[in-house]
């Protein structure tokens, strides 16, 4: 059993231009596959999501 929780924040809206969730910054594939991923894969998804979130916020400043 994984000890890494989903980064979902219950704001499930995919940006139609990017395909990225505006709440957790994951792709639809990353969201749908989350329960099947290993802890290492989940860590990578979290890293990528964090990068996306930072980029989105920096682009909007």
Buried (B, 14 or more C-beta within 10 A) or exposed (E): EEEBEBBEEEEEEBEEEEEBBBBBBBBEEBBEBBEEBEEEBBEEBBEBBEEBBEEBEEEEE
